[in-house]
């Protein structure tokens, strides 16, 4: 039982550190500051449902999916970083944009983008780090009960994200319009840095794999017949 408790603590701490529900809440507040309360709650709910499903699927079948489609974690990191960087640039431009009329600020439903899947669910909540953590935890689980603990840790983390996101509106109200603009700009910059780190990590993985293959070939060619 002690080892199971220790495994649960490792799983819950690992998922919380990677996903970081508090940071997710601040980004959510910046991205949905123009939305009503019902729309914010619906967006948070869709993001959490999508993220939980993605993490569950990759926890069970991640290795098989990557092998089936020939996808590497490095490629996933680079793609996620590029997506996140594009969103960050949009946040920075939005924070610097001049005020428009109410009609211009609220585009039609077909034009307005749904941010619950991208970027909230992918790559922010269920990003490369969270997916890799879920895959590692399930691969190291010594038994079925440990798998249940892993899925419970994932669920607790994503549900926490829901509550922090739906309560983020109070932070926006307290900050006011000027504070909202500053918050959007600051977290847009933070997102850009996080995206750059995703891309850097992915490139490092690619280079490491390339060097490892070259070293293996060199050892093979240098081996005596």
MDAnalysis code that builds the backbone (N, CA, C; Angstrom):
import MDAnalysis as mda
import numpy as np

u = mda.Universe.empty(675, n_residues=225, atom_resindex=np.repeat(np.arange(225), 3), trajectory=True)
u.add_TopologyAttr("name", ["N", "CA", "C"] * 225)
u.add_TopologyAttr("resid", np.arange(1, 226))
u.add_TopologyAttr("resname", ["UNK", "UNK", "UNK", "UNK", "UNK", "UNK", "UNK", "UNK", "UNK", "UNK", "UNK", "UNK", "UNK", "UNK", "UNK", "UNK", "UNK", "UNK", "UNK", "UNK", "UNK", "UNK", "UNK", "UNK", "UNK", "UNK", "UNK", "UNK", "UNK", "UNK", "UNK", "UNK", "UNK", "UNK", "UNK", "UNK", "UNK", "UNK", "UNK", "UNK", "UNK", "UNK", "UNK", "UNK", "UNK", "UNK", "UNK", "UNK", "UNK", "UNK", "UNK", "UNK", "UNK", "UNK", "UNK", "UNK", "UNK", "UNK", "UNK", "UNK", "UNK", "UNK", "UNK", "UNK", "UNK", "UNK", "UNK", "UNK", "UNK", "UNK", "UNK", "UNK", "UNK", "UNK", "UNK", "UNK", "UNK", "UNK", "UNK", "UNK", "UNK", "UNK", "UNK", "UNK", "UNK", "UNK", "UNK", "UNK", "UNK", "UNK", "UNK", "UNK", "UNK", "UNK", "UNK", "UNK", "UNK", "UNK", "UNK", "UNK", "UNK", "UNK", "UNK", "UNK", "UNK", "UNK", "UNK", "UNK", "UNK", "UNK", "UNK", "UNK", "UNK", "UNK", "UNK", "UNK", "UNK", "UNK", "UNK", "UNK", "UNK", "UNK", "UNK", "UNK", "UNK", "UNK", "UNK", "UNK", "UNK", "UNK", "UNK", "UNK", "UNK", "UNK", "UNK", "UNK", "UNK", "UNK", "UNK", "UNK", "UNK", "UNK", "UNK", "UNK", "UNK", "UNK", "UNK", "UNK", "UNK", "UNK", "UNK", "UNK", "UNK", "UNK", "UNK", "UNK", "UNK", "UNK", "UNK", "UNK", "UNK", "UNK", "UNK", "UNK", "UNK", "UNK", "UNK", "UNK", "UNK", "UNK", "UNK", "UNK", "UNK", "UNK", "UNK", "UNK", "UNK", "UNK", "UNK", "UNK", "UNK", "UNK", "UNK", "UNK", "UNK", "UNK", "UNK", "UNK", "UNK", "UNK", "UNK", "UNK", "UNK", "UNK", "UNK", "UNK", "UNK", "UNK", "UNK", "UNK", "UNK", "UNK", "UNK", "UNK", "UNK", "UNK", "UNK", "UNK", "UNK", "UNK", "UNK", "UNK", "UNK", "UNK", "UNK", "UNK", "UNK", "UNK", "UNK", "UNK", "UNK", "UNK", "UNK", "UNK", "UNK"])
u.atoms.positions = np.array([
    [0.818, -1.212, 0.000],
    [0.000, 0.000, 0.000],
    [0.853, 1.264, 0.000],
    [1.965, 1.198, 0.730],
    [2.840, 2.369, 0.779],
    [3.370, 2.707, -0.606],
    [3.756, 1.693, -1.371],
    [4.283, 1.942, -2.709],
    [3.205, 2.506, -3.620],
    [1.950, 2.089, -3.419],
    [0.844, 2.623, -4.213],
    [0.618, 4.098, -3.900],
    [0.679, 4.449, -2.636],
    [0.536, 5.855, -2.239],
    [1.673, 6.690, -2.822],
    [2.874, 6.161, -2.762],
    [4.019, 6.875, -3.327],
    [3.848, 7.073, -4.832],
    [3.348, 6.037, -5.501],
    [3.118, 6.144, -6.943],
    [2.048, 7.201, -7.237],
    [0.997, 7.245, -6.420],
    [-0.046, 8.246, -6.614],
    [0.515, 9.653, -6.452],
    [1.344, 9.867, -5.431],
    [1.937, 11.181, -5.210],
    [2.815, 11.586, -6.390],
    [3.583, 10.632, -6.908],
    [4.422, 10.925, -8.074],
    [3.554, 11.292, -9.271],
    [2.468, 10.538, -9.472],
    [1.593, 10.768, -10.623],
    [0.895, 12.119, -10.526],
    [0.330, 12.427, -9.367],
    [-0.433, 13.669, -9.220],
    [0.483, 14.880, -9.273],
    [1.645, 14.782, -8.637],
    [2.582, 15.910, -8.668],
    [3.120, 16.111, -10.088],
    [3.456, 15.006, -10.756],
    [3.972, 15.109, -12.121],
    [2.978, 15.754, -13.065],
    [1.703, 15.346, -13.008],
    [0.691, 15.913, -13.893],
    [0.425, 17.382, -13.562],
    [0.383, 17.726, -12.267],
    [0.110, 19.106, -11.880],
    [1.242, 20.024, -12.321],
    [2.482, 19.579, -12.145],
    [3.615, 20.422, -12.520],
    [3.634, 20.658, -14.024],
    [3.349, 19.628, -14.804],
    [3.385, 19.764, -16.260],
    [2.226, 20.612, -16.767],
    [1.009, 20.322, -16.299],
    [-0.177, 21.025, -16.811],
    [-0.284, 22.434, -16.217],
    [0.003, 22.565, -14.903],
    [-0.038, 23.850, -14.207],
    [-1.412, 24.524, -14.366],
    [-2.434, 24.055, -13.632],
    [-3.789, 24.608, -13.774],
    [-3.882, 26.116, -13.534],
    [-3.046, 26.664, -12.657],
    [-3.112, 28.098, -12.379],
    [-2.707, 28.913, -13.596],
    [-1.604, 28.512, -14.240],
    [-1.187, 29.206, -15.451],
    [-2.229, 29.068, -16.550],
    [-2.819, 27.878, -16.652],
    [-3.881, 27.655, -17.629],
    [-5.040, 28.613, -17.396],
    [-5.360, 28.864, -16.143],
    [-6.454, 29.777, -15.816],
    [-6.155, 31.199, -16.285],
    [-4.934, 31.662, -16.095],
    [-4.576, 33.019, -16.520],
    [-4.625, 33.139, -18.043],
    [-4.145, 32.129, -18.735],
    [-4.203, 32.155, -20.193],
    [-5.656, 32.121, -20.659],
    [-6.465, 31.302, -20.015],
    [-7.889, 31.232, -20.335],
    [-8.551, 32.592, -20.159],
    [-8.222, 33.261, -19.069],
    [-8.788, 34.588, -18.819],
    [-8.408, 35.570, -19.915],
    [-7.184, 35.479, -20.399],
    [-6.728, 36.385, -21.452],
    [-7.429, 36.093, -22.772],
    [-7.619, 34.810, -23.078],
    [-8.192, 34.424, -24.363],
    [-9.704, 34.598, -24.418],
    [-10.384, 34.573, -23.257],
    [-11.844, 34.625, -23.240],
    [-12.365, 35.863, -22.518],
    [-11.554, 36.886, -22.435],
    [-11.948, 38.079, -21.671],
    [-13.151, 38.788, -22.277],
    [-13.412, 38.594, -23.565],
    [-14.549, 39.246, -24.220],
    [-15.808, 38.389, -24.209],
    [-15.733, 37.167, -23.657],
    [-16.858, 36.244, -23.654],
    [-17.693, 36.386, -22.384],
    [-18.960, 35.988, -22.466],
    [-19.826, 35.969, -21.303],
    [-19.527, 34.777, -20.406],
    [-20.146, 34.756, -19.233],
    [-19.876, 33.704, -18.255],
    [-20.283, 32.335, -18.785],
    [-21.460, 32.246, -19.420],
    [-21.922, 30.953, -19.937],
    [-20.999, 30.451, -21.036],
    [-20.553, 31.354, -21.895],
    [-19.653, 30.954, -22.976],
    [-18.298, 30.526, -22.427],
    [-17.822, 31.213, -21.392],
    [-16.561, 30.820, -20.762],
    [-16.654, 29.423, -20.152],
    [-17.774, 29.150, -19.446],
    [-17.947, 27.845, -18.826],
    [-18.037, 26.741, -19.879],
    [-18.726, 27.032, -20.983],
    [-18.840, 26.042, -22.059],
    [-17.481, 25.776, -22.697],
    [-16.695, 26.835, -22.887],
    [-15.355, 26.675, -23.455],
    [-14.469, 25.866, -22.521],
    [-14.513, 26.178, -21.229],
    [-13.711, 25.427, -20.254],
    [-14.132, 23.967, -20.212],
    [-15.424, 23.700, -20.271],
    [-15.920, 22.326, -20.228],
    [-15.452, 21.534, -21.455],
    [-15.556, 22.154, -22.630],
    [-15.103, 21.456, -23.846],
    [-13.603, 21.195, -23.799],
    [-12.849, 22.179, -23.312],
    [-11.395, 22.020, -23.242],
    [-11.009, 20.885, -22.303],
    [-11.682, 20.809, -21.148],
    [-11.352, 19.767, -20.171],
    [-11.777, 18.393, -20.670],
    [-12.955, 18.286, -21.277],
    [-13.396, 17.000, -21.814],
    [-12.441, 16.508, -22.906],
    [-12.039, 17.425, -23.792],
    [-11.110, 17.046, -24.858],
    [-9.752, 16.650, -24.284],
    [-9.264, 17.430, -23.331],
    [-7.950, 17.147, -22.744],
    [-7.940, 15.817, -21.993],
    [-8.993, 15.565, -21.213],
    [-9.072, 14.311, -20.470],
    [-9.110, 13.126, -21.418],
    [-9.908, 13.242, -22.490],
    [-9.995, 12.150, -23.469],
    [-8.649, 11.904, -24.138],
    [-7.968, 12.993, -24.521],
    [-6.672, 12.854, -25.190],
    [-5.654, 12.185, -24.271],
    [-5.589, 12.637, -23.022],
    [-4.621, 12.066, -22.085],
    [-4.945, 10.608, -21.769],
    [-6.217, 10.277, -21.655],
    [-6.608, 8.882, -21.426],
    [-6.193, 7.995, -22.596],
    [-6.457, 8.476, -23.824],
    [-6.134, 7.681, -25.015],
    [-4.631, 7.465, -25.126],
    [-3.861, 8.541, -24.936],
    [-2.408, 8.400, -25.060],
    [-1.819, 7.609, -23.897],
    [-2.442, 7.689, -22.729],
    [-1.968, 6.879, -21.610],
    [-2.126, 5.390, -21.902],
    [-3.198, 5.045, -22.609],
    [-3.441, 3.641, -22.944],
    [-2.732, 3.205, -24.229],
    [-2.815, 4.070, -25.260],
    [-2.391, 3.649, -26.596],
    [-1.333, 4.555, -27.207],
    [-0.692, 5.407, -26.396],
    [0.245, 6.386, -26.942],
    [1.366, 5.767, -27.746],
    [2.027, 4.768, -27.163],
    [3.135, 4.130, -27.870],
    [2.693, 3.498, -29.173],
    [1.527, 2.852, -29.160],
    [1.013, 2.207, -30.373],
    [0.655, 3.231, -31.443],
    [0.040, 4.348, -31.030],
    [-0.341, 5.395, -31.990],
    [0.891, 5.999, -32.650],
    [1.917, 6.307, -31.869],
    [3.124, 6.892, -32.433],
    [3.796, 5.932, -33.409],
    [3.837, 4.636, -33.067],
    [4.452, 3.653, -33.955],
    [3.623, 3.455, -35.218],
    [2.299, 3.469, -35.072],
    [1.415, 3.231, -36.214],
    [1.556, 4.318, -37.268],
    [1.647, 5.570, -36.847],
    [1.730, 6.682, -37.783],
    [3.159, 7.183, -37.978],
    [4.116, 6.537, -37.354],
    [5.503, 6.958, -37.502],
    [5.771, 8.322, -36.906],
    [5.077, 8.652, -35.817],
    [5.219, 9.958, -35.176],
    [6.195, 9.849, -34.021],
    [7.058, 10.815, -33.912],
    [7.979, 10.879, -32.783],
    [7.523, 11.963, -31.815],
    [7.921, 11.850, -30.563],
    [7.593, 12.876, -29.577],
    [8.250, 14.206, -29.945],
    [9.411, 14.132, -30.590],
    [10.082, 15.360, -31.030],
    [9.224, 16.115, -32.039],
    [8.641, 15.394, -32.995],
    [7.774, 16.031, -33.991],
    [6.547, 16.635, -33.328],
    [5.999, 15.943, -32.340],
    [4.832, 16.449, -31.626],
    [5.184, 17.718, -30.854],
    [6.363, 17.733, -30.249],
    [6.789, 18.924, -29.520],
    [6.951, 20.118, -30.456],
    [7.568, 19.896, -31.606],
    [7.801, 20.999, -32.551],
    [6.480, 21.534, -33.084],
    [5.573, 20.633, -33.475],
    [4.275, 21.065, -33.989],
    [3.481, 21.810, -32.919],
    [3.471, 21.285, -31.699],
    [2.769, 21.962, -30.617],
    [3.357, 23.328, -30.321],
    [4.674, 23.432, -30.375],
    [5.326, 24.708, -30.150],
    [4.976, 25.743, -31.204],
    [4.896, 25.320, -32.454],
    [4.534, 26.236, -33.537],
    [3.106, 26.744, -33.377],
    [2.195, 25.830, -33.014],
    [0.804, 26.235, -32.798],
    [0.722, 27.238, -31.652],
    [1.390, 26.929, -30.558],
    [1.355, 27.793, -29.389],
    [1.977, 29.152, -29.682],
    [3.030, 29.163, -30.494],
    [3.687, 30.426, -30.844],
    [2.748, 31.313, -31.658],
    [1.998, 30.708, -32.577],
    [1.042, 31.482, -33.359],
    [-0.038, 32.107, -32.489],
    [-0.525, 31.344, -31.502],
    [-1.516, 31.887, -30.580],
    [-0.930, 33.019, -29.747],
    [0.325, 32.852, -29.313],
    [0.988, 33.880, -28.508],
    [1.118, 35.184, -29.291],
    [1.454, 35.077, -30.568],
    [1.563, 36.282, -31.378],
    [0.210, 36.979, -31.518],
    [-0.852, 36.170, -31.611],
    [-2.183, 36.757, -31.661],
    [-2.537, 37.498, -30.380],
    [-2.139, 36.939, -29.228],
    [-2.390, 37.613, -27.955],
    [-1.610, 38.911, -27.857],
    [-0.369, 38.919, -28.328],
    [0.437, 40.140, -28.271],
    [-0.130, 41.221, -29.188],
    [-0.585, 40.832, -30.358],
    [-1.164, 41.805, -31.279],
    [-2.484, 42.333, -30.742],
    [-3.267, 41.445, -30.119],
    [-4.545, 41.870, -29.556],
    [-4.346, 42.881, -28.453],
    [-3.346, 42.687, -27.640],
    [-3.121, 43.596, -26.516],
    [-2.677, 44.973, -26.981],
    [-2.109, 45.036, -28.203],
    [-1.636, 46.311, -28.720],
    [-2.625, 46.961, -29.672],
    [-3.674, 46.246, -29.996],
    [-4.612, 46.750, -30.997],
    [-5.440, 47.890, -30.417],
    [-5.786, 48.886, -31.232],
    [-6.628, 49.980, -30.746],
    [-8.051, 49.508, -30.511],
    [-8.815, 50.313, -29.745],
    [-10.196, 49.965, -29.455],
    [-11.037, 50.086, -30.720],
    [-12.002, 49.158, -30.856],
    [-12.940, 49.186, -31.966],
    [-14.347, 49.284, -31.401],
    [-15.271, 49.445, -32.288],
    [-16.663, 49.487, -31.863],
    [-17.106, 48.109, -31.408],
    [-18.236, 48.051, -30.709],
    [-18.749, 46.782, -30.194],
    [-19.052, 45.824, -31.333],
    [-19.520, 46.350, -32.450],
    [-19.838, 45.508, -33.595],
    [-18.586, 44.868, -34.160],
    [-17.492, 45.623, -34.229],
    [-16.250, 45.076, -34.758],
    [-15.622, 44.095, -33.784],
    [-15.808, 44.323, -32.489],
    [-15.149, 43.491, -31.495],
    [-15.784, 42.120, -31.372],
    [-17.063, 41.978, -31.771],
    [-17.743, 40.715, -31.641],
    [-18.060, 40.180, -33.024],
    [-17.172, 39.381, -33.635],
    [-17.415, 38.853, -34.950],
    [-18.528, 37.821, -34.925],
    [-18.989, 37.455, -36.120],
    [-20.047, 36.466, -36.219],
    [-19.547, 35.114, -35.758],
    [-20.519, 34.217, -35.486],
    [-20.155, 32.910, -34.950],
    [-19.285, 32.114, -35.892],
    [-19.471, 32.246, -37.187],
    [-18.682, 31.483, -38.145],
    [-17.244, 31.969, -38.193],
    [-17.059, 33.260, -37.916],
    [-15.706, 33.807, -38.001],
    [-14.955, 33.587, -36.695],
    [-15.669, 33.729, -35.590],
    [-15.019, 33.612, -34.283],
    [-14.464, 32.208, -34.095],
    [-13.245, 32.113, -33.610],
    [-12.577, 30.820, -33.449],
    [-12.924, 30.209, -32.106],
    [-13.050, 28.880, -32.090],
    [-13.271, 28.148, -30.853],
    [-11.921, 27.753, -30.304],
    [-11.545, 28.358, -29.183],
    [-10.215, 28.129, -28.623],
    [-10.202, 26.989, -27.607],
    [-11.338, 26.280, -27.445],
    [-11.382, 25.213, -26.452],
    [-10.472, 24.046, -26.827],
    [-10.353, 23.755, -28.120],
    [-9.495, 22.655, -28.564],
    [-8.070, 23.145, -28.790],
    [-7.915, 24.187, -29.600],
    [-6.617, 24.804, -29.857],
    [-6.728, 26.283, -29.499],
    [-5.975, 26.777, -28.522],
    [-4.818, 26.139, -27.899],
    [-5.054, 25.566, -26.494],
    [-6.288, 25.706, -25.937],
    [-6.456, 25.325, -24.535],
    [-6.207, 23.835, -24.307],
    [-6.921, 23.000, -25.084],
    [-6.721, 21.557, -24.914],
    [-5.392, 21.115, -25.499],
    [-5.164, 21.482, -26.767],
    [-3.910, 21.165, -27.461],
    [-3.309, 22.476, -27.959],
    [-2.106, 22.845, -27.604],
    [-1.157, 22.005, -26.856],
    [-1.008, 22.398, -25.386],
    [-1.962, 23.218, -24.826],
    [-1.668, 23.771, -23.506],
    [-1.947, 22.798, -22.369],
    [-3.185, 22.264, -22.248],
    [-3.485, 21.331, -21.153],
    [-2.926, 19.947, -21.466],
    [-3.323, 19.399, -22.598],
    [-2.833, 18.070, -22.991],
    [-1.744, 18.224, -24.049],
    [-0.689, 18.930, -23.685],
    [0.423, 19.171, -24.599],
    [1.428, 18.038, -24.587],
    [2.543, 18.233, -25.271],
    [3.565, 17.170, -25.357],
    [4.054, 16.706, -23.990],
    [4.269, 17.645, -23.065],
    [4.752, 17.258, -21.747],
    [3.751, 16.418, -20.987],
    [2.458, 16.831, -21.022],
    [1.424, 16.075, -20.322],
    [1.227, 14.698, -20.942],
    [1.247, 14.635, -22.274],
    [1.094, 13.345, -22.952],
    [2.262, 12.429, -22.633],
    [3.461, 12.977, -22.677],
    [4.643, 12.167, -22.364],
    [4.591, 11.676, -20.915],
    [4.154, 12.546, -19.996],
    [4.053, 12.149, -18.592],
    [3.047, 11.025, -18.412],
    [1.878, 11.151, -19.056],
    [0.859, 10.103, -18.955],
    [1.366, 8.779, -19.522],
    [2.074, 8.843, -20.647],
    [2.605, 7.626, -21.265],
    [3.665, 6.976, -20.380],
    [4.513, 7.793, -19.780],
    [5.570, 7.255, -18.911],
    [4.967, 6.615, -17.671],
    [3.965, 7.265, -17.076],
    [3.346, 6.732, -15.870],
    [2.691, 5.378, -16.128],
    [1.967, 5.262, -17.222],
    [1.308, 3.983, -17.511],
    [2.313, 2.908, -17.903],
    [3.395, 3.305, -18.562],
    [4.397, 2.307, -18.952],
    [5.148, 1.753, -17.746],
    [5.221, 2.549, -16.667],
    [5.928, 2.114, -15.467],
    [4.993, 1.542, -14.397],
    [3.687, 1.517, -14.676],
    [2.737, 0.987, -13.694],
    [2.914, -0.521, -13.566],
    [3.171, -1.033, -12.351],
    [3.424, -2.458, -12.167],
    [2.165, -3.320, -12.165],
    [0.982, -2.715, -12.120],
    [-0.236, -3.506, -12.076],
    [-1.455, -2.684, -12.425],
    [-2.634, -3.343, -12.581],
    [-3.868, -2.641, -12.958],
    [-4.255, -1.536, -11.978],
    [-4.040, -1.759, -10.685],
    [-4.408, -0.750, -9.692],
    [-3.599, 0.532, -9.878],
    [-2.358, 0.382, -10.299],
    [-1.510, 1.549, -10.549],
    [-1.997, 2.313, -11.787],
    [-2.528, 1.573, -12.766],
    [-3.110, 2.231, -13.935],
    [-4.315, 3.084, -13.524],
    [-5.141, 2.534, -12.643],
    [-6.295, 3.287, -12.144],
    [-5.832, 4.563, -11.443],
    [-4.775, 4.456, -10.673],
    [-4.225, 5.628, -9.973],
    [-3.752, 6.672, -10.975],
    [-3.123, 6.233, -12.056],
    [-2.658, 7.170, -13.085],
    [-3.818, 7.917, -13.716],
    [-4.875, 7.191, -14.082],
    [-6.040, 7.838, -14.687],
    [-6.729, 8.775, -13.692],
    [-6.732, 8.412, -12.427],
    [-7.315, 9.280, -11.408],
    [-6.502, 10.574, -11.282],
    [-5.186, 10.465, -11.349],
    [-4.329, 11.650, -11.280],
    [-4.582, 12.571, -12.469],
    [-4.744, 11.977, -13.652],
    [-5.067, 12.777, -14.844],
    [-6.398, 13.488, -14.662],
    [-7.410, 12.753, -14.171],
    [-8.748, 13.328, -13.996],
    [-8.743, 14.453, -12.976],
    [-8.058, 14.257, -11.864],
    [-7.979, 15.305, -10.841],
    [-7.335, 16.567, -11.416],
    [-6.293, 16.398, -12.215],
    [-5.591, 17.548, -12.796],
    [-6.479, 18.316, -13.770],
    [-7.160, 17.606, -14.667],
    [-7.993, 18.288, -15.666],
    [-9.226, 18.925, -15.025],
    [-9.821, 18.262, -14.017],
    [-10.961, 18.863, -13.315],
    [-10.528, 20.124, -12.569],
    [-9.329, 20.094, -12.000],
    [-8.794, 21.295, -11.356],
    [-8.640, 22.432, -12.362],
    [-8.207, 22.092, -13.576],
    [-8.111, 23.098, -14.648],
    [-9.468, 23.722, -14.927],
    [-10.520, 22.900, -14.918],
    [-11.866, 23.426, -15.164],
    [-12.255, 24.458, -14.113],
    [-12.037, 24.125, -12.846],
    [-12.433, 25.045, -11.775],
    [-11.578, 26.311, -11.779],
    [-10.296, 26.193, -12.062],
    [-9.466, 27.403, -12.098],
    [-9.822, 28.278, -13.293],
    [-10.179, 27.666, -14.423],
    [-10.556, 28.450, -15.597],
    [-11.888, 29.149, -15.387],
    [-12.874, 28.444, -14.830],
    [-14.181, 29.068, -14.645],
    [-14.172, 30.137, -13.569],
    [-13.187, 30.114, -12.680],
    [-13.074, 31.164, -11.655],
    [-12.158, 32.299, -12.089],
    [-11.538, 32.162, -13.239],
    [-10.572, 33.175, -13.675],
    [-11.235, 34.511, -13.987],
    [-12.540, 34.525, -14.216],
    [-13.229, 35.781, -14.538],
    [-13.160, 36.787, -13.395],
    [-13.070, 36.275, -12.162],
    [-12.969, 37.178, -11.022],
    [-11.634, 37.927, -11.036],
    [-10.601, 37.240, -11.517],
    [-9.301, 37.901, -11.635],
    [-9.373, 39.028, -12.662],
    [-10.056, 38.752, -13.771],
    [-10.187, 39.757, -14.830],
    [-10.971, 40.968, -14.329],
    [-12.048, 40.717, -13.586],
    [-12.844, 41.833, -13.055],
    [-12.027, 42.684, -12.096],
    [-11.222, 42.027, -11.286],
    [-10.406, 42.758, -10.312],
    [-9.336, 43.594, -11.005],
    [-8.777, 43.061, -12.082],
    [-7.722, 43.785, -12.785],
    [-8.266, 44.977, -13.563],
    [-9.482, 44.859, -14.111],
    [-10.028, 45.928, -14.924],
    [-9.527, 45.852, -16.363],
    [-9.947, 46.819, -17.171],
    [-9.606, 46.801, -18.596],
    [-8.109, 46.984, -18.823],
    [-7.501, 47.930, -18.114],
    [-6.063, 48.146, -18.291],
    [-5.274, 46.926, -17.835],
    [-5.676, 46.361, -16.705],
    [-5.009, 45.165, -16.218],
    [-5.183, 43.996, -17.160],
    [-6.380, 43.898, -17.782],
    [-6.622, 42.819, -18.741],
    [-5.678, 42.929, -19.934],
    [-5.482, 44.152, -20.425],
    [-4.585, 44.346, -21.561],
    [-3.141, 43.979, -21.195],
    [-2.733, 44.411, -20.001],
    [-1.371, 44.079, -19.556],
    [-1.218, 42.570, -19.382],
    [-2.243, 41.938, -18.776],
    [-2.206, 40.490, -18.559],
    [-2.119, 39.738, -19.882],
    [-2.899, 40.186, -20.858],
    [-2.875, 39.534, -22.170],
    [-1.486, 39.625, -22.795],
    [-0.874, 40.800, -22.692],
    [0.447, 40.996, -23.291],
    [1.511, 40.175, -22.576],
    [1.458, 40.177, -21.234],
    [2.464, 39.450, -20.455],
    [2.375, 37.957, -20.725],
    [1.159, 37.422, -20.683],
    [1.023, 35.982, -20.888],
    [1.183, 35.590, -22.354],
    [0.945, 36.518, -23.260],
    [1.296, 36.253, -24.644],
    [2.798, 36.068, -24.791],
    [3.566, 36.914, -24.091],
    [5.022, 36.771, -24.105],
    [5.462, 35.459, -23.457],
    [4.812, 35.107, -22.327],
    [5.148, 33.847, -21.658],
    [4.837, 32.662, -22.560],
    [3.694, 32.709, -23.231],
    [3.336, 31.632, -24.155],
    [4.359, 31.509, -25.281],
    [4.841, 32.652, -25.774],
    [5.847, 32.621, -26.830],
    [7.121, 31.938, -26.339],
    [7.508, 32.216, -25.095],
    [8.702, 31.585, -24.527],
    [8.492, 30.084, -24.351],
    [7.301, 29.704, -23.831],
    [6.986, 28.285, -23.678],
    [7.001, 27.579, -25.036],
    [6.435, 28.226, -26.042],
    [6.424, 27.645, -27.388],
    [7.841, 27.467, -27.920],
    [8.676, 28.472, -27.708],
    [10.065, 28.364, -28.158],
    [10.774, 27.205, -27.462],
    [10.476, 27.010, -26.162],
    [11.102, 25.907, -25.432],
    [10.633, 24.566, -25.955],
    [9.333, 24.457, -26.312],
    [8.826, 23.234, -26.933],
    [9.609, 22.920, -28.207],
    [9.784, 23.937, -29.043],
    [10.474, 23.734, -30.316],
    [11.929, 23.363, -30.084],
    [12.587, 24.065, -29.152],
    [13.990, 23.767, -28.834],
    [14.140, 22.326, -28.354],
    [13.243, 21.896, -27.442],
    [13.310, 20.520, -26.944],
    [13.120, 19.510, -28.068],
    [12.184, 19.812, -28.974],
    [11.965, 18.914, -30.099],
    [13.180, 18.831, -31.006],
    [13.799, 19.968, -31.298],
    [14.990, 19.980, -32.153],
    [16.142, 19.231, -31.477],
    [16.288, 19.434, -30.165],
    [17.340, 18.714, -29.429],
    [17.124, 17.210, -29.522],
    [15.870, 16.765, -29.386],
    [15.565, 15.344, -29.514],
    [15.937, 14.813, -30.888],
    [15.639, 15.605, -31.931],
    [15.965, 15.179, -33.293],
    [17.474, 15.068, -33.478],
    [18.195, 16.065, -32.981],
    [19.658, 16.044, -33.111],
    [20.249, 14.869, -32.338],
    [19.751, 14.641, -31.126],
    [20.252, 13.520, -30.331],
    [20.012, 12.188, -31.028],
    [18.826, 12.024, -31.600],
    [18.531, 10.786, -32.328],
    [19.435, 10.636, -33.545],
    [19.677, 11.760, -34.237],
    [20.538, 11.721, -35.424],
    [21.963, 11.330, -35.044],
    [22.475, 11.931, -33.968],
    [23.832, 11.609, -33.533],
    [23.927, 10.165, -33.047],
    [22.886, 9.688, -32.388],
    [22.894, 8.307, -31.909],
    [22.914, 7.326, -33.073],
    [22.160, 7.626, -34.114],
    [22.147, 6.746, -35.287],
    [23.496, 6.771, -35.976],
    [24.091, 7.949, -36.121],
    [25.409, 8.043, -36.759],
    [26.464, 7.284, -35.963],
    [26.394, 7.391, -34.631],
    [27.349, 6.672, -33.793],
    [27.169, 5.168, -33.937],
    [25.930, 4.733, -34.022],
    [25.654, 3.303, -34.191],
    [26.190, 2.805, -35.527],
    [25.996, 3.602, -36.585],
    [26.512, 3.216, -37.896],
    [28.033, 3.189, -37.906],
    [28.652, 4.165, -37.223],
    [30.098, 4.207, -37.170],
    [30.651, 2.991, -36.437],
    [29.992, 2.611, -35.357],
    [30.439, 1.427, -34.606],
    [30.264, 0.160, -35.437],
    [29.209, 0.125, -36.211],
    [28.944, -1.048, -37.040],
    [29.981, -1.175, -38.163],
    [30.282, -0.018, -38.786],
    [31.271, -0.041, -39.880],
    [32.671, -0.330, -39.366],
    [32.947, 0.103, -38.116],
    [34.279, -0.120, -37.561],
    [34.464, -1.485, -36.926],
    [33.404, -2.239, -36.826],
    [33.508, -3.560, -36.201],
    [34.253, -4.518, -37.127],
    [35.071, -5.409, -36.574],
    [35.797, -6.380, -37.415],
    [34.859, -7.383, -38.055],
    [35.187, -7.817, -39.258],
    [34.363, -8.803, -39.961],
    [34.442, -10.169, -39.271],
])
